[in-house]
């Protein structure tokens, strides 16, 4: 097998679980978009161009509430701002193998799941890093998201009548992300996880999920920084 094709396939294999998990979530978005008044073509184009699940569901909520276009656009930008750091973080993780060639292209297709798959793969070995490897990692999740959206949009609400589909939509992606986090977990991370849980869970229960998540993120990051400086 030629080296370029082998590198692409290696990346595709690394993100296969995420690609599988994106299909039911994409179906859920397609169904929700049709219910919100979008046409099938509009729903598919939204997934193809924006390609960010949280932001796309936010668009449906804002448009359904009659929010101005400017508010909707700024909300999408704010929600997706984290994606700006994905490409540089991967190049940093690749270290001496890092190359900026085509980084502008493959970084567009980096979803949360594809980014996680890339970081996990680079933690195991940096030898296979290349632009083709990154295109391989990002291609599967992107196509799965768009195809899932198309299925949901074209078949409409009929899929929502299937209990198995509803169960997959609500369970599969959280389970995949949990598996990815656990694969990165080391003994040094356990204190940070404990501190984060002790802060976020009470805030989620007593205040709100948003406050709990944000509080856990801040305290977890600070505790990780403190522990890294001590070690």
Steps between C-alpha positions, in 0.01 A plus 500: 500500500646842410613700804258793444198269483621304804531823700147606404358160594684508831330829583163370388531196727587724796172692469270213396318480840426873484382472140256225600374703793439811290238328285217479759574850628493631143167323450370673813606838364340431162170412667518804729577730206196380306282550808641854534391587147822452307495325165701182452751685283541776759560246777761313294678822400506615862676179600739520205601863558470557876583141605458551873227310678451730800495811283259346250250406770546853638411638158174303504413636844584861411324494165198337661494778760517768230848626593662754262752367248783699660431348843489153348828553314681636806369213711639247251839673498515504881400133525754392238789715621672199658556353153758771429735329745462144369746529212780667703450248782546209260813655348636550852426136585671383180823677610783433252258336254287815481454664163273790407454372147126471431428570869252769396303233312494205741440724802163607355376141526605455864199432717527431874509127430754522218723721715480251786584212266803690368632579848458137611679376188785749547540402865555143386739581216601811309665309217190481283409870518458665161241714319359183340468342844303803621275495194437132572406574860261780407340354185297223667332712772423779251339269246311314772362827640382622160359160401323465835347843456383406151335182629320686777395786276377285213316242710367762740317419820432136408840401647407658832234230544767232538600457869840358404585814303401725790710292739804515269470875460502558874765245599752431226695827481536555879623140527755553223636820653522332841699216344734751336557684829569175685756398237694821574475467878816431698568475873619862504160615369294330773531783760392754237198286408402467867531874565304582184220258593480634857450851365284441192249249639373719790480801269302299244256378765467824698539770232485388136679265257663796324647641821612152606679429173670840489598482867641151457699609194658795681579316824622191313735708284637688802551181700676335206729803465575495874582130501718525189708775658548297816618191314 
